[in-house]
Amino acid sequence: MNNIVTAIAFLLLTGTAPVLAQDDVKEQLVIPLSDPGKPGSIEIGLINGFIHVVGYTGKDVVIDAVSDGQRRERSTSRAAEPGMRRIPTGNGLELSAEERNNRIKVNTSSHSKPVNLTIKVPQRFSLKLSTVNTGDIIVENVNGELEINNVNGPIELTNISGSAVANTVNGDLRAVFREVDSKTPMAFSTLNGRVDVTFPSNAKANVKMKSDRGDIFSDFDIDIEKAQPKATRSSQSGMYRVSVEDWVYGKINGGGPEIMMKSMQGSIFVRKAK
């Protein structure tokens, strides 16, 4: 029988907790895994808030959530009628997680108010993380497959192993790999910011890079292909349009899986670990 754990967190305040603002609400979930000896995964999607994940030597997943406790009003035009007063509906933070076979899915009330998550996971863990507003995504000391998406904030991946696909719109993207999966393609992109990725010195890859309004730098000896830029021809309303894809293609240490790096409004840095 599959082991299913569903946990609903309620207000948890301890004497050792950091000092919070008057209206802040703090909650904690401790989630045991069905099989602690095997790798796991976690999926989290926020609308408002940051996500910080760190790998540690423990067996459980520990989620600390903090919210300012202020519910966003749907409309500021609504005024109380004479003689009527608003009755508070509570500022509790809704945080829930479902675990099945070492796979965890987390749900929060971040659509109505910012929720900031600080999470400890076993080091062999895959992550699928996303947020939209008011927060960054930071991952440290994790070995697995990472799928990271942000809209209005940076992404920082430090001391990671495995593979990553990371994208943000407004923010820098930085990744430092301890080891890379030698068979899995990866991608790193931002619209407004720079892409800065560090690989082990023995990493093998076919790189595909493009910076519209920036430069590309590397201390790897990248074997750059001399081919002409690729052109794409399309037809619309009887007119033909030809667009040139000004990508830089090359090989690191003889080549390997494709690694794509792209920025529209920033430079790209491909670094060799010291």
Legacy VTK file of the C-alpha trace (Angstrom):
# vtk DataFile Version 3.0
C-alpha trace
ASCII
DATASET POLYDATA
POINTS 274 float
0.000 0.000 0.000
1.401 3.372 -0.961
2.229 5.574 1.955
0.400 8.914 1.646
1.028 11.682 4.141
-1.089 14.822 4.021
-0.117 17.506 6.512
-1.894 20.757 7.274
0.171 23.311 9.168
-1.258 25.678 11.727
0.318 28.544 13.602
3.596 27.516 15.222
5.531 30.020 17.304
8.499 28.911 19.385
10.734 30.689 21.827
13.738 30.240 19.543
12.019 31.679 16.457
13.425 34.880 14.955
11.727 38.137 15.837
8.816 38.762 13.488
6.815 41.867 12.726
3.647 42.308 14.740
1.392 40.913 12.020
3.748 38.185 10.806
2.580 34.591 10.909
5.056 31.717 11.051
4.274 28.068 10.443
6.317 24.895 10.099
5.743 21.565 8.407
7.915 18.517 9.068
7.283 15.922 6.366
8.666 12.377 6.716
9.446 10.515 3.498
7.979 7.145 2.585
11.476 5.782 1.905
14.168 7.979 3.496
16.972 5.989 1.885
15.998 6.958 -1.659
16.034 10.275 -3.587
12.935 12.459 -3.450
11.381 15.482 -5.106
9.372 18.556 -4.165
7.110 20.842 -6.223
6.199 24.374 -5.121
4.534 27.227 -6.995
4.096 30.666 -5.405
2.420 33.813 -6.664
4.003 36.117 -4.053
7.072 35.295 -2.011
10.566 33.809 -2.042
11.752 30.198 -1.944
15.038 29.229 -0.276
16.025 25.537 -0.316
19.103 23.962 1.281
20.180 20.337 1.272
21.131 18.846 4.635
21.965 15.473 6.182
18.542 14.899 7.766
15.855 12.494 6.560
12.769 14.725 6.736
11.690 17.719 4.689
11.277 20.769 6.930
9.333 23.764 5.624
9.292 27.085 7.493
6.789 29.588 6.135
6.413 33.251 7.056
3.635 35.600 5.938
2.922 39.193 6.885
-0.588 38.107 7.802
-2.265 40.912 5.879
-4.949 39.654 3.497
-5.183 41.645 0.258
-8.546 43.287 -0.242
-10.294 42.509 -3.525
-11.451 46.088 -3.883
-10.509 49.322 -2.147
-13.728 51.013 -3.265
-15.935 49.101 -0.863
-16.770 51.165 2.217
-18.656 50.038 5.295
-22.246 51.222 5.539
-23.109 53.654 8.330
-23.325 51.818 11.611
-21.481 48.781 10.233
-17.949 47.745 11.066
-15.642 45.195 9.483
-15.220 41.922 11.348
-11.692 40.433 11.060
-11.674 37.041 9.335
-8.313 35.966 10.711
-4.834 36.125 9.274
-3.834 32.464 9.489
-1.426 31.131 6.888
-2.666 28.186 4.864
0.162 25.750 4.191
-0.309 22.140 3.157
1.797 19.362 1.675
1.062 15.939 0.259
3.722 13.237 0.188
3.491 10.100 -1.934
6.449 7.776 -2.564
9.013 10.497 -1.695
7.298 13.030 -3.981
5.988 16.145 -2.213
3.619 18.818 -3.513
3.229 21.992 -1.445
0.294 24.425 -1.545
0.096 27.835 0.116
-2.103 30.931 0.260
0.479 33.040 -1.610
-2.153 34.211 -4.092
-3.707 36.399 -1.385
-0.581 37.489 0.525
3.191 37.012 0.261
4.469 33.737 1.677
8.203 33.193 2.156
9.431 29.593 2.343
12.704 28.338 3.823
13.067 24.606 3.247
15.514 21.880 4.275
15.591 18.748 2.118
17.819 15.653 1.997
20.715 16.309 -0.348
19.551 13.839 -3.047
16.434 15.746 -4.018
14.934 17.067 -7.237
13.182 20.427 -7.206
10.432 22.066 -9.253
10.138 25.631 -7.954
8.435 28.768 -9.226
7.439 32.197 -7.990
6.088 35.318 -9.677
6.409 38.388 -7.433
8.305 39.784 -4.445
10.929 37.105 -4.126
14.054 35.311 -5.249
14.747 31.596 -5.544
17.887 30.275 -3.841
19.014 26.636 -3.851
22.089 25.290 -2.058
23.784 21.917 -1.660
21.272 19.782 -3.603
21.905 16.873 -5.984
19.121 16.202 -8.490
17.106 17.563 -11.394
16.238 21.236 -10.909
13.447 23.063 -12.744
13.432 26.683 -11.567
11.220 29.533 -12.831
10.947 33.102 -11.594
9.346 36.213 -13.082
10.275 39.245 -10.967
13.359 38.141 -9.104
16.780 36.502 -9.395
17.742 32.829 -9.266
20.839 31.626 -7.395
21.949 27.979 -7.412
25.045 27.199 -5.312
27.046 23.996 -4.797
24.582 21.924 -6.809
24.984 18.629 -8.655
22.967 17.061 -11.444
21.141 19.145 -14.034
19.161 22.377 -14.148
16.702 24.239 -16.335
16.375 27.765 -14.955
14.543 30.805 -16.308
13.699 34.247 -14.988
12.348 37.383 -16.637
13.554 40.238 -14.435
16.686 39.276 -12.543
20.154 37.763 -12.697
20.658 34.027 -12.947
23.677 32.478 -11.224
24.547 28.774 -10.924
27.613 27.027 -9.475
27.867 23.285 -10.154
29.878 20.847 -8.071
29.122 18.058 -10.564
27.006 17.858 -13.723
24.924 15.081 -15.221
26.951 14.033 -18.264
23.851 12.992 -20.259
21.194 15.630 -19.584
20.755 18.904 -21.571
20.433 22.118 -19.563
19.187 25.664 -20.160
19.661 29.035 -18.438
17.897 32.200 -19.578
16.824 35.641 -18.439
15.256 38.592 -20.198
16.588 41.441 -18.037
19.750 40.369 -16.271
22.927 38.392 -16.710
23.556 34.663 -16.864
26.563 33.475 -14.834
27.224 29.715 -14.712
30.224 27.857 -13.257
30.965 24.270 -14.326
33.594 21.764 -13.168
36.782 21.992 -15.215
36.156 18.545 -16.748
32.562 19.234 -17.833
31.726 18.257 -21.424
29.066 20.180 -23.335
27.852 21.581 -26.623
27.073 25.187 -25.756
24.515 27.380 -27.493
24.693 31.019 -26.356
23.072 34.308 -27.273
23.137 37.788 -25.747
21.178 40.465 -27.616
22.534 43.468 -25.699
25.536 42.111 -23.879
28.766 40.141 -24.309
29.790 36.533 -23.782
32.795 35.691 -21.585
34.462 32.387 -20.669
37.694 31.038 -19.238
37.037 27.640 -20.851
38.793 26.947 -24.148
35.560 26.781 -26.135
35.876 25.414 -29.662
33.624 27.900 -31.488
31.897 26.747 -34.653
32.586 28.984 -37.661
29.253 28.333 -39.364
27.196 31.223 -40.668
24.264 32.433 -38.544
21.115 30.415 -39.168
18.237 32.150 -40.942
14.539 31.443 -40.549
12.145 32.343 -43.379
8.426 32.797 -42.740
5.471 33.920 -44.816
2.586 36.144 -43.728
0.014 38.017 -45.852
1.989 37.286 -48.995
5.198 38.851 -47.565
8.350 36.972 -46.626
10.301 37.720 -43.484
13.838 36.476 -42.872
15.201 36.579 -39.318
18.797 35.763 -38.433
19.425 33.778 -35.269
22.744 35.111 -34.071
23.620 32.226 -31.751
27.145 31.221 -30.795
27.755 27.472 -30.971
30.764 25.699 -29.494
32.142 22.693 -27.635
33.631 22.417 -24.159
36.110 19.567 -23.602
35.146 17.914 -26.876
31.411 18.313 -26.545
28.528 16.662 -24.723
24.843 17.365 -24.009
23.542 20.756 -25.135
23.662 23.635 -22.675
21.735 26.725 -23.757
22.395 30.167 -22.247
20.501 33.278 -23.282
20.041 36.861 -22.121
18.422 39.775 -23.878
19.555 42.620 -21.613
22.749 41.304 -20.034
26.042 39.480 -20.529
26.749 35.750 -20.272
29.590 34.292 -18.195
30.683 30.656 -18.558
33.174 29.953 -15.777
35.535 27.101 -14.995
35.547 26.034 -11.341
38.892 26.768 -9.676
LINES 1 275
274 0 1 2 3 4 5 6 7 8 9 10 11 12 13 14 15 16 17 18 19 20 21 22 23 24 25 26 27 28 29 30 31 32 33 34 35 36 37 38 39 40 41 42 43 44 45 46 47 48 49 50 51 52 53 54 55 56 57 58 59 60 61 62 63 64 65 66 67 68 69 70 71 72 73 74 75 76 77 78 79 80 81 82 83 84 85 86 87 88 89 90 91 92 93 94 95 96 97 98 99 100 101 102 103 104 105 106 107 108 109 110 111 112 113 114 115 116 117 118 119 120 121 122 123 124 125 126 127 128 129 130 131 132 133 134 135 136 137 138 139 140 141 142 143 144 145 146 147 148 149 150 151 152 153 154 155 156 157 158 159 160 161 162 163 164 165 166 167 168 169 170 171 172 173 174 175 176 177 178 179 180 181 182 183 184 185 186 187 188 189 190 191 192 193 194 195 196 197 198 199 200 201 202 203 204 205 206 207 208 209 210 211 212 213 214 215 216 217 218 219 220 221 222 223 224 225 226 227 228 229 230 231 232 233 234 235 236 237 238 239 240 241 242 243 244 245 246 247 248 249 250 251 252 253 254 255 256 257 258 259 260 261 262 263 264 265 266 267 268 269 270 271 272 273
